[in-house]
Amino acid sequence: MAILEVNNLEKIYTTRFGGSSVQALRNVSFSVEAGEYVAIMGESGSGKTTLLNILVGLLPPTEGTVSLMGEDISKLDDAKRSGLRNAHVGYVPQSAGLIPTLTILDNVRLPWYLAGKRDAEPEGRAEALLEEVGLKDLGSQFPSALSGGELRRVAIARALMCSPDVIVADEPTSNLDPASARGVVDIFRAIAQKGGAVLMVTHDTFSLDASTRLYDMAEGRLEERP
C-alpha cells in the first residue's frame, strides 16, 4: 500500500471579482511508497506549494483524490483529517509556522500532544531532535530570537517529533547555509533508508542526489524524469 496516492488532481482558483480563473494543477497523479525519497523541482508559481497543501489536507482539490495510508482524505471531516495528518505526516511548510509564545523546545514537542500521546515524556526526544538539526543549546529560546535558517531547522525537528510515516517538506533547505542544508538532506535520506518516506519540493540540485525519484513541475503539470 502506498503511503500517499494521488489521482488526477486538478486545482482551479477563481478570483472573487471578475470571475476569472487560474488552473494551478493539471491532472497530477503519482504515489509515494515506504522507503522512497521523492523530489519535485519547479519554478515559483508552477503549483508545487498548492500540491503539497492539498496532499496534507490543508486545501481541497477541485477534482481528483488523495489517499493517505489508504484513506481518502476528502471523505473526512476537519477533525479526522487533522488527526490522520498529525499521526502519519511530518509537514515542513515554507514558513516555519512556530508559535511565538512557546519556547523552541515546546514548539518541537507540540505535535506529540496534538496527537494525544501520553505514554512517555517527550522532552528527551525533542532535545535529541534539536541536537540533530544543530540547535542543541536553543531549546529555551523563543522564535523571535532565532534567524530564518534556525527557524527552518526547528520546523524540521518538529516535523520529526512523532516519527511520521512520511515527511512532506516545502523547500526545507531554503535559508540554510550549505552545511546545514546537506545535514537536512542526510536526515531525510536516513528516514527513507529506515523505511519511512520523504516528499520534498526543492530548488537545491545537491538534494537530488539523495532522491530515489525526481519530478519536474511546470504550469501545474508533473512529469517524472527518466
PAMARDO-610646 format. One record per residue: residue number from 1; residue in one letter; x, z, y of N, C-alpha, C, O in turn. Coordinates in Angstrom, 3 decimals. Layout:
REM residues N
> NUM  A  X  Z  Y  X  Z  Y  X  Z  Y  X  Z  Y
...
REM end
This chain:
REM residues 226
> 1  M  0.843  0.000  -1.203  0.000  0.000  0.000  0.875  0.000  1.249  1.811  0.793  1.357
> 2  A  0.574  -0.880  2.179  1.302  -0.919  3.438  0.961  0.317  4.275  -0.179  0.780  4.283
> 3  I  1.954  0.832  4.965  1.686  1.939  5.890  0.850  1.442  7.060  -0.123  2.085  7.455
> 4  L  1.233  0.297  7.610  0.464  -0.364  8.667  0.124  -1.776  8.218  0.988  -2.497  7.719
> 5  E  -1.128  -2.173  8.393  -1.531  -3.539  8.071  -2.395  -4.084  9.206  -3.418  -3.500  9.563
> 6  V  -1.972  -5.192  9.755  -2.603  -5.775  10.936  -3.151  -7.158  10.567  -2.429  -7.985  10.009
> 7  N  -4.413  -7.403  10.875  -5.036  -8.668  10.512  -5.760  -9.288  11.700  -6.724  -8.726  12.221
> 8  N  -5.281  -10.448  12.115  -5.973  -11.314  13.085  -6.331  -10.591  14.387  -7.453  -10.700  14.882
> 9  L  -5.363  -9.855  14.930  -5.626  -9.128  16.168  -5.720  -10.071  17.359  -4.897  -10.970  17.532
> 10  E  -6.735  -9.844  18.167  -6.905  -10.521  19.448  -7.188  -9.448  20.493  -7.903  -8.482  20.229
> 11  K  -6.618  -9.628  21.683  -6.956  -8.734  22.778  -7.118  -9.537  24.048  -6.203  -10.245  24.470
> 12  I  -8.294  -9.424  24.660  -8.611  -10.133  25.901  -8.978  -9.100  26.965  -9.879  -8.283  26.776
> 13  Y  -8.272  -9.155  28.071  -8.587  -8.314  29.221  -9.427  -9.127  30.195  -9.089  -10.266  30.518
> 14  T  -10.520  -8.539  30.661  -11.375  -9.194  31.646  -11.317  -8.414  32.948  -11.500  -7.196  32.952
> 15  T  -11.068  -9.097  34.040  -10.975  -8.421  35.330  -12.345  -7.938  35.781  -13.373  -8.546  35.480
> 16  R  -12.331  -6.833  36.506  -13.594  -6.246  36.963  -14.275  -7.140  37.981  -15.500  -7.268  37.978
> 17  F  -13.492  -7.757  38.849  -14.069  -8.592  39.894  -13.718  -10.054  39.605  -12.548  -10.396  39.431
> 18  G  -14.704  -10.881  39.557  -14.486  -12.306  39.337  -14.643  -12.736  37.892  -14.867  -13.913  37.611
> 19  G  -14.525  -11.779  36.967  -14.776  -12.090  35.569  -13.726  -12.951  34.888  -13.969  -13.441  33.785
> 20  S  -12.572  -13.151  35.503  -11.528  -13.934  34.849  -10.923  -13.109  33.713  -10.996  -11.880  33.726
> 21  S  -10.323  -13.790  32.726  -9.806  -13.098  31.551  -8.374  -13.515  31.258  -7.940  -14.615  31.599
> 22  V  -7.651  -12.598  30.612  -6.285  -12.851  30.181  -6.197  -12.479  28.704  -6.595  -11.381  28.312
> 23  Q  -5.679  -13.386  27.889  -5.539  -13.103  26.472  -4.139  -12.547  26.213  -3.142  -13.259  26.333
> 24  A  -4.082  -11.254  25.854  -2.795  -10.579  25.656  -2.268  -10.739  24.240  -1.055  -10.790  24.036
> 25  L  -3.168  -10.820  23.251  -2.767  -11.011  21.856  -3.555  -12.169  21.257  -4.744  -12.344  21.524
> 26  R  -2.849  -12.963  20.430  -3.468  -14.147  19.836  -3.202  -14.165  18.325  -2.109  -14.510  17.876
> 27  N  -4.216  -13.790  17.564  -4.189  -13.913  16.104  -2.927  -13.307  15.486  -2.205  -13.977  14.747
> 28  V  -2.674  -12.053  15.790  -1.485  -11.361  15.296  -1.778  -10.720  13.940  -2.733  -9.956  13.800
> 29  S  -0.954  -11.035  12.950  -1.085  -10.451  11.609  0.300  -10.132  11.058  1.207  -10.961  11.133
> 30  F  0.463  -8.942  10.510  1.697  -8.561  9.821  1.466  -7.188  9.193  0.423  -6.570  9.405
> 31  S  2.441  -6.715  8.421  2.343  -5.399  7.819  3.701  -4.718  7.877  4.732  -5.368  8.053
> 32  V  3.685  -3.409  7.726  4.913  -2.615  7.685  4.848  -1.739  6.441  3.925  -0.943  6.271
> 33  E  5.844  -1.899  5.573  5.903  -1.160  4.320  6.882  0.004  4.431  7.727  0.036  5.326
> 34  A  6.759  0.957  3.511  7.722  2.043  3.416  9.114  1.470  3.184  9.291  0.549  2.386
> 35  G  10.100  2.022  3.887  11.470  1.563  3.751  11.857  0.427  4.664  13.007  -0.014  4.650
> 36  E  10.911  -0.063  5.467  11.202  -1.189  6.362  11.526  -0.706  7.772  11.009  0.308  8.242
> 37  Y  12.393  -1.461  8.423  12.743  -1.271  9.828  12.421  -2.605  10.507  13.199  -3.556  10.432
> 38  V  11.276  -2.656  11.161  10.773  -3.897  11.746  11.004  -3.865  13.255  10.624  -2.907  13.928
> 39  A  11.622  -4.906  13.773  11.891  -5.000  15.201  11.112  -6.165  15.799  10.970  -7.216  15.175
> 40  I  10.608  -5.964  17.020  9.892  -7.008  17.760  10.606  -7.210  19.085  10.819  -6.254  19.831
> 41  M  10.973  -8.438  19.378  11.611  -8.778  20.638  10.707  -9.703  21.445  9.966  -10.509  20.883
> 42  G  10.775  -9.578  22.756  9.984  -10.440  23.615  10.152  -10.048  25.067  10.524  -8.918  25.381
> 43  E  9.876  -10.983  25.941  9.986  -10.720  27.374  8.866  -9.805  27.849  7.855  -9.640  27.167
> 44  S  9.052  -9.216  29.015  7.982  -8.426  29.628  6.748  -9.290  29.805  6.846  -10.447  30.214
> 45  G  5.578  -8.726  29.495  4.333  -9.457  29.624  3.974  -10.288  28.410  2.982  -11.016  28.434
> 46  S  4.762  -10.194  27.345  4.481  -11.014  26.157  3.421  -10.401  25.257  2.945  -11.063  24.335
> 47  G  3.034  -9.134  25.505  1.991  -8.490  24.705  2.484  -7.369  23.812  1.700  -6.809  23.046
> 48  K  3.769  -7.023  23.887  4.344  -6.047  22.967  3.710  -4.661  23.120  3.307  -4.050  22.130
> 49  T  3.622  -4.168  24.352  3.070  -2.833  24.558  1.592  -2.795  24.215  1.119  -1.813  23.644
> 50  T  0.858  -3.838  24.548  -0.552  -3.920  24.146  -0.675  -3.811  22.636  -1.531  -3.086  22.130
> 51  L  0.172  -4.524  21.921  0.140  -4.480  20.463  0.368  -3.059  19.952  -0.392  -2.575  19.114
> 52  L  1.398  -2.393  20.444  1.688  -1.045  19.962  0.563  -0.070  20.286  0.232  0.783  19.463
> 53  N  -0.027  -0.184  21.468  -1.123  0.710  21.827  -2.338  0.520  20.923  -3.062  1.476  20.643
> 54  I  -2.559  -0.698  20.471  -3.641  -0.943  19.510  -3.278  -0.378  18.146  -4.127  0.203  17.469
> 55  L  -2.033  -0.543  17.739  -1.613  -0.081  16.417  -1.764  1.423  16.252  -2.094  1.898  15.166
> 56  V  -1.525  2.178  17.322  -1.626  3.640  17.214  -2.996  4.154  17.652  -3.193  5.365  17.752
> 57  G  -3.936  3.262  17.912  -5.302  3.657  18.189  -5.588  4.099  19.595  -6.605  4.747  19.845
> 58  L  -4.704  3.762  20.533  -4.932  4.134  21.928  -5.715  3.077  22.693  -6.191  3.331  23.799
> 59  L  -5.849  1.900  22.111  -6.524  0.779  22.760  -7.282  0.003  21.693  -6.718  -0.281  20.636
> 60  P  -8.549  -0.352  21.935  -9.295  -1.107  20.926  -8.972  -2.596  21.014  -8.771  -3.115  22.112
> 61  P  -8.919  -3.288  19.884  -8.738  -4.736  19.925  -10.047  -5.432  20.278  -11.127  -4.864  20.117
> 62  T  -9.942  -6.652  20.755  -11.141  -7.463  20.960  -11.650  -7.992  19.626  -12.856  -8.026  19.381
> 63  E  -10.729  -8.403  18.771  -11.034  -8.854  17.411  -9.925  -8.383  16.495  -8.833  -8.049  16.953
> 64  G  -10.203  -8.354  15.190  -9.197  -8.027  14.202  -9.207  -6.561  13.794  -9.961  -5.757  14.343
> 65  T  -8.358  -6.223  12.822  -8.336  -4.871  12.283  -6.905  -4.335  12.176  -5.939  -5.087  12.049
> 66  V  -6.815  -3.021  12.232  -5.561  -2.304  11.992  -5.846  -1.214  10.981  -6.731  -0.384  11.188
> 67  S  -5.096  -1.213  9.883  -5.225  -0.161  8.876  -3.972  0.693  8.878  -2.855  0.177  8.832
> 68  L  -4.164  1.991  8.931  -3.075  2.961  8.867  -3.261  3.780  7.606  -4.282  4.446  7.439
> 69  M  -2.286  3.735  6.724  -2.357  4.428  5.434  -3.630  4.038  4.683  -4.261  4.867  4.027
> 70  G  -3.993  2.756  4.795  -5.138  2.224  4.075  -6.480  2.455  4.727  -7.507  2.082  4.160
> 71  E  -6.503  3.061  5.907  -7.760  3.379  6.580  -7.900  2.562  7.859  -7.007  2.561  8.706
> 72  D  -9.025  1.870  7.992  -9.308  1.048  9.168  -9.573  1.971  10.352  -10.594  2.658  10.390
> 73  I  -8.658  1.988  11.317  -8.787  2.953  12.407  -9.947  2.641  13.338  -10.415  3.525  14.054
> 74  S  -10.425  1.385  13.340  -11.539  1.032  14.223  -12.844  1.672  13.770  -13.796  1.748  14.547
> 75  K  -12.899  2.132  12.525  -14.115  2.751  11.996  -14.137  4.261  12.201  -15.085  4.932  11.793
> 76  L  -13.092  4.795  12.833  -13.001  6.236  13.038  -13.395  6.612  14.455  -13.205  5.831  15.387
> 77  D  -13.945  7.812  14.619  -14.196  8.295  15.976  -12.880  8.784  16.576  -11.856  8.820  15.893
> 78  D  -12.911  9.157  17.846  -11.676  9.521  18.548  -10.944  10.674  17.878  -9.721  10.642  17.748
> 79  A  -11.683  11.691  17.451  -11.055  12.866  16.863  -10.371  12.517  15.538  -9.241  12.943  15.299
> 80  K  -11.033  11.759  14.689  -10.446  11.400  13.400  -9.274  10.436  13.575  -8.284  10.506  12.847
> 81  R  -9.401  9.531  14.558  -8.309  8.596  14.825  -7.072  9.346  15.337  -5.946  9.052  14.937
> 82  S  -7.300  10.309  16.218  -6.182  11.107  16.725  -5.545  11.927  15.619  -4.322  12.053  15.563
> 83  G  -6.367  12.486  14.737  -5.847  13.268  13.624  -5.020  12.430  12.671  -3.969  12.864  12.201
> 84  L  -5.500  11.216  12.384  -4.764  10.317  11.494  -3.438  9.913  12.122  -2.409  9.876  11.447
> 85  R  -3.466  9.610  13.418  -2.240  9.236  14.122  -1.234  10.388  14.126  -0.052  10.180  13.851
> 86  N  -1.690  11.581  14.431  -0.768  12.707  14.522  -0.189  13.081  13.158  0.925  13.596  13.075
> 87  A  -0.939  12.823  12.099  -0.471  13.163  10.755  0.533  12.156  10.217  1.388  12.513  9.407
> 88  H  0.446  10.899  10.652  1.230  9.853  9.988  2.139  9.045  10.906  3.028  8.345  10.421
> 89  V  1.937  9.124  12.227  2.676  8.268  13.158  3.494  9.114  14.119  2.994  10.091  14.677
> 90  G  4.737  8.742  14.308  5.546  9.287  15.388  5.656  8.225  16.467  6.336  7.215  16.282
> 91  Y  4.988  8.449  17.598  4.898  7.417  18.634  5.838  7.744  19.784  5.823  8.846  20.332
> 92  V  6.657  6.756  20.134  7.563  6.876  21.285  7.100  5.861  22.329  7.425  4.679  22.212
> 93  P  6.346  6.292  23.353  5.857  5.356  24.369  6.958  4.967  25.339  8.047  5.540  25.320
> 94  Q  6.662  3.978  26.196  7.655  3.552  27.192  8.021  4.680  28.135  9.198  4.883  28.433
> 95  S  7.024  5.418  28.607  7.300  6.596  29.418  7.302  7.797  28.485  6.533  7.839  27.525
> 96  A  8.160  8.773  28.758  8.321  9.882  27.819  7.019  10.644  27.594  6.754  11.107  26.485
> 97  G  6.196  10.777  28.654  4.902  11.429  28.495  4.995  12.904  28.145  4.140  13.419  27.426
> 98  L  6.020  13.596  28.641  6.157  15.016  28.349  5.238  15.838  29.255  4.871  15.401  30.346
> 99  I  4.874  17.028  28.787  4.038  17.931  29.575  4.949  18.741  30.498  5.787  19.502  30.014
> 100  P  4.804  18.596  31.807  5.782  19.185  32.738  5.820  20.698  32.726  6.842  21.282  33.086
> 101  T  4.735  21.361  32.320  4.697  22.824  32.346  5.227  23.447  31.055  5.289  24.672  30.949
> 102  L  5.609  22.632  30.073  6.192  23.136  28.829  7.698  22.903  28.845  8.179  21.925  29.418
> 103  T  8.429  23.801  28.216  9.863  23.583  28.074  10.112  22.377  27.162  9.210  21.894  26.478
> 104  I  11.351  21.913  27.174  11.718  20.805  26.308  11.478  21.167  24.847  10.957  20.351  24.087
> 105  L  11.848  22.370  24.451  11.642  22.795  23.067  10.163  22.806  22.714  9.789  22.357  21.631
> 106  D  9.320  23.307  23.598  7.887  23.358  23.314  7.268  21.965  23.313  6.321  21.717  22.566
> 107  N  7.779  21.057  24.130  7.301  19.679  24.078  7.585  19.069  22.710  6.745  18.351  22.166
> 108  V  8.749  19.345  22.154  9.088  18.811  20.829  8.214  19.451  19.758  7.806  18.781  18.810
> 109  R  7.926  20.730  19.899  7.131  21.453  18.901  5.650  21.076  18.939  4.944  21.270  17.949
> 110  L  5.170  20.546  20.054  3.733  20.357  20.271  3.024  19.598  19.143  1.959  20.043  18.717
> 111  P  3.556  18.472  18.632  2.833  17.757  17.569  2.576  18.605  16.331  1.588  18.395  15.626
> 112  W  3.446  19.547  16.067  3.263  20.435  14.922  1.934  21.176  15.029  1.176  21.260  14.063
> 113  Y  1.666  21.709  16.216  0.447  22.481  16.410  -0.773  21.577  16.530  -1.863  21.939  16.086
> 114  L  -0.596  20.406  17.127  -1.721  19.469  17.215  -2.158  19.003  15.837  -3.326  18.668  15.634
> 115  A  -1.229  18.978  14.889  -1.559  18.584  13.523  -2.164  19.733  12.722  -2.509  19.559  11.553
> 116  G  -2.296  20.904  13.343  -2.910  22.041  12.661  -2.002  22.720  11.663  -2.487  23.446  10.796
> 117  K  -0.706  22.511  11.754  0.233  23.125  10.809  0.479  24.582  11.199  0.808  24.886  12.345
> 118  R  0.317  25.453  10.245  0.552  26.872  10.490  1.394  27.499  9.368  1.528  28.721  9.297
> 119  D  1.955  26.658  8.501  2.595  27.179  7.299  4.025  27.634  7.527  4.585  28.321  6.673
> 120  A  4.632  27.277  8.642  6.016  27.681  8.893  6.300  27.624  10.384  5.682  26.848  11.114
> 121  E  7.224  28.437  10.826  7.629  28.415  12.224  8.467  27.170  12.486  9.512  26.991  11.860
> 122  P  8.027  26.304  13.404  8.710  25.029  13.579  9.930  25.074  14.479  10.611  24.060  14.634
> 123  E  10.222  26.208  15.070  11.275  26.230  16.086  12.612  25.744  15.539  13.344  25.027  16.222
> 124  G  12.929  26.135  14.307  14.192  25.698  13.737  14.277  24.195  13.622  15.332  23.616  13.885
> 125  R  13.183  23.542  13.232  13.189  22.090  13.122  13.297  21.449  14.496  14.032  20.476  14.665
> 126  A  12.580  21.974  15.473  12.638  21.403  16.819  14.049  21.495  17.383  14.543  20.550  17.998
> 127  E  14.692  22.629  17.173  16.062  22.787  17.656  17.003  21.811  16.957  17.891  21.238  17.587
> 128  A  16.806  21.624  15.648  17.649  20.691  14.903  17.459  19.261  15.399  18.420  18.496  15.471
> 129  L  16.224  18.898  15.740  15.957  17.552  16.237  16.581  17.346  17.611  17.123  16.276  17.890
> 130  L  16.513  18.355  18.470  17.163  18.245  19.778  18.675  18.083  19.616  19.304  17.322  20.351
> 131  E  19.244  18.790  18.668  20.674  18.631  18.410  20.974  17.218  17.899  22.000  16.632  18.245
> 132  E  20.071  16.679  17.074  20.279  15.343  16.508  20.290  14.263  17.581  21.004  13.268  17.455
> 133  V  19.499  14.457  18.640  19.477  13.466  19.725  20.419  13.841  20.871  20.372  13.231  21.939
> 134  G  21.266  14.836  20.650  22.293  15.178  21.628  21.850  16.062  22.764  22.462  16.047  23.832
> 135  L  20.784  16.845  22.556  20.252  17.695  23.627  20.167  19.158  23.190  19.234  19.867  23.566
> 136  K  21.114  19.595  22.418  21.090  20.923  21.806  20.899  22.037  22.817  20.203  23.011  22.528
> 137  D  21.494  21.922  23.988  21.512  23.033  24.946  20.434  22.931  26.023  20.461  23.692  26.991
> 138  L  19.489  22.009  25.874  18.495  21.801  26.932  17.092  22.262  26.551  16.137  21.983  27.277
> 139  G  16.950  22.958  25.431  15.623  23.351  24.967  14.859  24.228  25.926  13.631  24.165  25.965
> 140  S  15.545  25.045  26.702  14.869  25.967  27.619  14.566  25.342  28.979  13.898  25.959  29.809
> 141  Q  15.046  24.139  29.207  14.793  23.454  30.479  13.382  22.859  30.506  12.717  22.746  29.477
> 142  F  12.947  22.484  31.709  11.667  21.804  31.872  11.935  20.316  32.145  13.024  19.967  32.601
> 143  P  10.969  19.442  31.878  11.195  17.998  32.024  11.750  17.585  33.379  12.524  16.631  33.459
> 144  S  11.371  18.281  34.443  11.828  17.890  35.781  13.337  18.006  35.949  13.905  17.412  36.865
> 145  A  13.988  18.761  35.077  15.435  18.968  35.198  16.243  17.917  34.448  17.471  17.908  34.536
> 146  L  15.572  17.027  33.710  16.271  16.068  32.859  16.279  14.675  33.473  15.409  14.322  34.269
> 147  S  17.279  13.895  33.087  17.354  12.496  33.523  16.389  11.635  32.698  15.824  12.092  31.704
> 148  G  16.213  10.386  33.129  15.326  9.481  32.401  15.774  9.259  30.965  14.952  9.232  30.050
> 149  G  17.076  9.102  30.770  17.585  8.904  29.419  17.399  10.129  28.550  17.106  10.004  27.361
> 150  E  17.566  11.322  29.126  17.356  12.554  28.371  15.890  12.726  27.997  15.574  13.153  26.887
> 151  L  14.998  12.395  28.921  13.569  12.478  28.614  13.198  11.548  27.471  12.371  11.893  26.626
> 152  R  13.811  10.365  27.444  13.540  9.429  26.359  13.981  10.010  25.013  13.297  9.835  24.005
> 153  R  15.107  10.690  25.000  15.586  11.283  23.751  14.700  12.456  23.313  14.521  12.684  22.117
> 154  V  14.145  13.201  24.282  13.189  14.254  23.930  11.949  13.639  23.268  11.436  14.171  22.283
> 155  A  11.478  12.526  23.812  10.302  11.860  23.244  10.570  11.409  21.809  9.673  11.446  20.967
> 156  I  11.789  10.990  21.534  12.147  10.580  20.178  12.149  11.792  19.248  11.633  11.722  18.133
> 157  A  12.732  12.907  19.707  12.714  14.127  18.902  11.285  14.573  18.624  10.957  14.957  17.501
> 158  R  10.438  14.524  19.641  9.027  14.911  19.470  8.340  14.023  18.434  7.549  14.510  17.628
> 159  A  8.637  12.726  18.452  8.013  11.802  17.503  8.402  12.109  16.064  7.662  11.776  15.138
> 160  L  9.555  12.740  15.867  10.042  13.049  14.522  9.569  14.410  14.014  9.799  14.744  12.851
> 161  M  8.919  15.191  14.857  8.648  16.592  14.561  7.866  16.789  13.264  8.190  17.691  12.492
> 162  C  6.865  15.985  13.009  6.008  16.171  11.835  6.413  15.294  10.656  5.617  15.074  9.744
> 163  S  7.662  14.787  10.670  8.152  13.919  9.591  7.144  12.810  9.281  6.635  12.731  8.163
> 164  P  6.854  11.956  10.265  5.795  10.949  10.094  6.166  9.882  9.074  7.334  9.696  8.735
> 165  D  5.132  9.182  8.590  5.352  8.078  7.658  5.916  6.855  8.365  6.649  6.068  7.766
> 166  V  5.572  6.695  9.641  6.057  5.542  10.394  6.355  5.949  11.835  5.580  6.671  12.462
> 167  I  7.481  5.478  12.346  7.813  5.617  13.751  7.412  4.324  14.462  7.807  3.235  14.048
> 168  V  6.632  4.449  15.525  6.251  3.301  16.358  6.859  3.552  17.731  6.454  4.479  18.433
> 169  A  7.831  2.726  18.115  8.629  3.020  19.302  8.647  1.837  20.258  8.948  0.710  19.865
> 170  D  8.321  2.106  21.515  8.262  1.083  22.556  9.504  1.197  23.436  9.582  2.077  24.293
> 171  E  10.467  0.313  23.224  11.735  0.313  23.968  12.414  1.690  23.930  12.718  2.251  24.983
> 172  P  12.655  2.241  22.734  13.177  3.613  22.660  14.597  3.774  23.175  15.015  4.890  23.483
> 173  T  15.347  2.683  23.276  16.738  2.800  23.740  16.908  2.441  25.208  18.030  2.435  25.714
> 174  S  15.809  2.140  25.904  15.932  1.854  27.333  16.336  3.126  28.070  15.954  4.225  27.668
> 175  N  17.101  2.980  29.139  17.613  4.091  29.952  18.651  4.942  29.234  19.022  6.007  29.728
> 176  L  19.128  4.489  28.075  20.148  5.244  27.355  21.497  4.556  27.491  21.578  3.329  27.553
> 177  D  22.555  5.361  27.537  23.886  4.779  27.505  24.134  4.197  26.113  23.446  4.579  25.166
> 178  P  25.096  3.287  25.962  25.297  2.609  24.680  25.494  3.555  23.500  24.961  3.303  22.419
> 179  A  26.244  4.630  23.684  26.486  5.558  22.575  25.197  6.248  22.140  24.929  6.380  20.946
> 180  S  24.397  6.691  23.121  23.128  7.350  22.792  22.161  6.372  22.143  21.453  6.727  21.201
> 181  A  22.129  5.130  22.649  21.236  4.124  22.081  21.584  3.839  20.627  20.699  3.727  19.779
> 182  R  22.868  3.722  20.345  23.281  3.485  18.956  22.968  4.694  18.074  22.673  4.543  16.889
> 183  G  23.032  5.889  18.656  22.661  7.081  17.909  21.196  7.067  17.519  20.846  7.463  16.407
> 184  V  20.325  6.609  18.432  18.896  6.499  18.138  18.661  5.483  17.024  17.890  5.736  16.099
> 185  V  19.322  4.342  17.113  19.184  3.321  16.075  19.638  3.869  14.720  19.022  3.571  13.697
> 186  D  20.693  4.654  14.704  21.168  5.249  13.453  20.132  6.210  12.867  19.939  6.258  11.652
> 187  I  19.468  6.974  13.740  18.411  7.875  13.280  17.283  7.079  12.637  16.808  7.425  11.556
> 188  F  16.860  6.013  13.307  15.777  5.195  12.772  16.185  4.509  11.473  15.384  4.416  10.543
> 189  R  17.415  4.034  11.406  17.889  3.391  10.182  17.829  4.372  9.008  17.428  4.008  7.903
> 190  A  18.233  5.622  9.265  18.212  6.634  8.214  16.786  6.923  7.748  16.554  7.146  6.560
> 191  I  15.827  6.920  8.683  14.422  7.138  8.319  13.959  6.065  7.342  13.331  6.374  6.330
> 192  A  14.267  4.806  7.642  13.868  3.713  6.755  14.573  3.810  5.410  13.960  3.561  4.371
> 193  Q  15.834  4.163  5.416  16.589  4.263  4.167  16.068  5.382  3.271  16.234  5.336  2.052
> 194  K  15.439  6.389  3.878  14.881  7.502  3.102  13.435  7.255  2.694  12.793  8.145  2.136
> 195  G  12.904  6.047  2.967  11.554  5.701  2.528  10.491  5.754  3.589  9.328  5.472  3.301
> 196  G  10.851  6.109  4.824  9.908  6.028  5.923  9.850  4.598  6.436  10.383  3.688  5.801
> 197  A  9.217  4.397  7.561  9.127  3.064  8.146  9.299  3.163  9.650  8.957  4.176  10.261
> 198  V  9.833  2.099  10.242  10.057  2.043  11.685  9.551  0.709  12.208  9.856  -0.342  11.646
> 199  L  8.782  0.755  13.280  8.367  -0.439  14.017  8.805  -0.234  15.458  8.318  0.664  16.144
> 200  M  9.726  -1.072  15.908  10.325  -0.859  17.223  10.283  -2.128  18.062  10.661  -3.207  17.608
> 201  V  9.818  -1.974  19.290  9.934  -3.025  20.290  11.233  -2.799  21.043  11.520  -1.674  21.451
> 202  T  12.018  -3.841  21.233  13.328  -3.655  21.847  13.790  -4.907  22.574  13.354  -6.021  22.281
> 203  H  14.696  -4.691  23.542  15.428  -5.780  24.173  16.891  -5.762  23.774  17.631  -6.700  24.071
> 204  D  17.319  -4.684  23.093  18.731  -4.498  22.782  19.105  -5.256  21.513  18.598  -4.958  20.432
> 205  T  19.984  -6.223  21.648  20.328  -7.051  20.489  21.061  -6.260  19.418  20.965  -6.598  18.238
> 206  F  21.801  -5.204  19.801  22.509  -4.438  18.771  21.548  -3.709  17.850  21.913  -3.361  16.727
> 207  S  20.302  -3.467  18.316  19.304  -2.809  17.477  18.907  -3.681  16.297  18.438  -3.180  15.274
> 208  L  19.095  -4.973  16.441  18.618  -5.907  15.426  19.414  -5.812  14.133  18.910  -6.151  13.062
> 209  D  20.660  -5.350  14.232  21.484  -5.241  13.032  20.894  -4.272  12.026  21.127  -4.407  10.825
> 210  A  20.133  -3.297  12.500  19.545  -2.298  11.611  18.223  -2.752  11.014  17.759  -2.167  10.034
> 211  S  17.611  -3.774  11.578  16.263  -4.162  11.166  16.276  -4.926  9.848  17.208  -5.672  9.544
> 212  T  15.214  -4.717  9.077  15.030  -5.482  7.847  14.166  -6.713  8.086  14.209  -7.669  7.312
> 213  R  13.383  -6.687  9.159  12.604  -7.867  9.568  12.566  -7.926  11.080  12.527  -6.900  11.759
> 214  L  12.576  -9.150  11.598  12.585  -9.348  13.042  11.513  -10.350  13.440  11.371  -11.415  12.839
> 215  Y  10.758  -9.972  14.478  9.717  -10.846  15.019  10.028  -11.147  16.481  10.608  -10.324  17.189
> 216  D  9.637  -12.331  16.915  9.655  -12.692  18.326  8.221  -12.743  18.824  7.326  -13.220  18.127
> 217  M  8.008  -12.240  20.055  6.682  -12.270  20.646  6.729  -13.019  21.962  7.581  -12.756  22.810
> 218  A  5.801  -13.960  22.127  5.702  -14.741  23.356  4.252  -15.136  23.565  3.600  -15.654  22.658
> 219  E  3.755  -14.889  24.766  2.382  -15.256  25.141  1.352  -14.749  24.131  0.384  -15.436  23.807
> 220  G  1.588  -13.523  23.640  0.625  -12.894  22.749  0.721  -13.308  21.293  -0.046  -12.826  20.460
> 221  R  1.651  -14.191  20.979  1.807  -14.644  19.584  3.041  -14.007  18.957  4.072  -13.842  19.610
> 222  L  2.921  -13.657  17.693  4.018  -13.018  16.965  4.491  -13.949  15.846  3.704  -14.416  15.022
> 223  E  5.800  -14.201  15.848  6.362  -15.079  14.827  7.586  -14.423  14.200  8.455  -13.915  14.909
> 224  E  7.652  -14.432  12.886  8.780  -13.840  12.180  9.963  -14.806  12.170  9.815  -15.999  11.902
> 225  R  11.137  -14.256  12.468  12.338  -15.081  12.371  12.713  -15.266  10.907  12.584  -14.341  10.104
> 226  P  13.181  -16.466  10.561  13.595  -16.709  9.166  14.820  -15.881  8.796  15.301  -15.961  7.666
REM end
